[in-house]
């Protein structure tokens, strides 16, 4: 039995979290926050910060 996780070697933690939020639809809450308040949710900054801290979640 083969299970595909969608994780890619060399993908940063921020990218993995972003993929998860898109796959589960959680990112829609961030979009709603931005639309209602007019303020940026900060998702891109958090994604970049996580990628800096853990650049390769699955090192080759």
VMD Tcl script that draws the C-alpha trace (Angstrom):
set ca {
  {0.00 0.00 0.00}
  {1.42 3.38 -1.01}
  {0.37 6.55 0.80}
  {1.18 9.95 -0.65}
  {1.59 12.71 1.92}
  {2.31 15.58 -0.46}
  {5.45 16.42 1.51}
  {8.38 17.30 -0.69}
  {12.04 16.81 0.20}
  {13.59 20.17 0.90}
  {10.28 21.91 1.55}
  {10.35 24.30 4.48}
  {8.09 23.99 7.50}
  {6.24 27.18 6.56}
  {5.44 25.75 3.13}
  {4.20 22.51 4.68}
  {1.94 24.41 7.09}
  {0.64 26.58 4.23}
  {-0.13 23.48 2.15}
  {-2.00 21.99 5.12}
  {-4.08 25.12 5.69}
  {-4.98 25.27 1.99}
  {-5.88 21.58 1.88}
  {-8.13 21.84 4.94}
  {-9.64 25.21 4.03}
  {-8.33 26.95 7.15}
  {-6.78 29.63 4.94}
  {-10.33 30.85 4.19}
  {-10.49 32.18 7.78}
  {-7.39 34.27 7.15}
  {-8.95 35.58 3.94}
  {-12.14 36.44 5.83}
  {-10.13 38.26 8.51}
  {-8.37 40.32 5.84}
  {-11.64 41.14 4.07}
  {-13.46 42.14 7.26}
  {-10.70 44.14 8.97}
  {-8.75 45.36 5.95}
  {-5.57 44.25 7.73}
  {-3.08 41.69 6.49}
  {-3.36 38.41 8.38}
  {0.42 38.01 8.49}
  {0.37 34.51 7.02}
  {3.13 35.18 4.49}
  {5.43 36.60 7.18}
  {4.82 33.59 9.45}
  {5.40 31.22 6.53}
  {8.71 32.91 5.74}
  {9.76 32.87 9.41}
  {9.01 29.14 9.72}
  {10.93 28.46 6.52}
  {13.90 30.33 7.99}
  {13.76 28.35 11.23}
  {13.19 24.92 9.61}
  {14.23 25.20 5.95}
  {14.09 21.48 5.14}
  {11.47 19.49 6.97}
  {12.55 16.35 5.14}
  {16.24 16.70 4.34}
  {17.52 14.63 1.44}
}
mol new
graphics top color blue
foreach p $ca { graphics top sphere $p radius 0.5 }
foreach p [lrange $ca 0 end-1] q [lrange $ca 1 end] { graphics top cylinder $p $q radius 0.2 }
display resetview
